[in-house]
Amino acid sequence: MANFSLVFHGVDDEQKSECYLNSSNQITLEVYYDKDSLYHSQSISLDKSTAIKLAKTLRTEINKIQE
């Protein structure tokens, strides 16, 4: 199994999120926020079926974006 994570940066430099497979074989999404030297982090771990549903929901919402 590959050992890697994906990091996505938010619309400003203070936000980023990381996505990786954790040791319990679940997908973990971790969101970081760093502003004025205050560091905050939240995470959620999803099983495979829930992660698939989230991915489908994200695609649906992305398709609603009008440029």
C-alpha positions in Angstrom: 0.0 0.0 0.0 1.3 3.4 -0.9 2.1 5.8 1.9 1.1 9.3 0.8 -1.4 12.1 1.4 -2.9 14.8 -0.8 -2.9 18.4 0.4 -5.4 20.9 -0.9 -4.9 24.6 -0.3 -7.9 26.9 0.3 -8.7 30.2 -1.3 -6.3 31.9 1.1 -2.9 30.8 2.4 -4.3 30.2 5.9 -6.4 27.2 4.9 -5.5 23.7 3.7 -6.9 20.2 3.9 -5.2 16.8 3.7 -6.7 13.5 2.6 -5.1 10.1 3.4 -5.8 6.5 4.2 -5.4 6.0 7.9 -4.2 2.9 9.8 -7.8 1.7 10.3 -8.2 1.5 6.5 -10.5 4.6 6.4 -10.2 7.8 4.4 -9.3 10.7 6.7 -10.0 14.3 5.8 -8.2 16.8 7.9 -8.8 20.6 7.7 -6.2 23.1 9.0 -6.6 26.7 9.6 -3.6 28.9 10.7 -4.3 32.6 11.3 -2.5 35.0 13.6 -0.3 32.2 15.0 -3.5 30.3 16.1 -3.5 26.8 14.7 -6.8 24.9 14.4 -7.5 21.4 13.0 -10.6 19.2 12.5 -10.7 15.8 11.0 -13.2 13.2 9.9 -12.6 9.5 9.0 -14.9 7.8 6.5 -15.4 4.2 5.6 -15.3 3.3 1.9 -19.0 3.6 1.1 -19.3 6.9 2.9 -16.3 8.3 1.1 -17.8 7.3 -2.2 -21.0 9.0 -1.4 -19.1 12.1 -0.4 -17.2 12.1 -3.7 -20.4 11.8 -5.6 -22.0 14.6 -3.7 -19.0 16.8 -4.3 -19.1 16.1 -8.0 -22.8 17.0 -8.0 -22.2 20.3 -6.2 -19.2 21.1 -8.4 -21.4 20.7 -11.5 -23.8 23.3 -10.1 -21.0 26.0 -10.0 -21.6 28.6 -12.7 -18.5 30.3 -14.0 
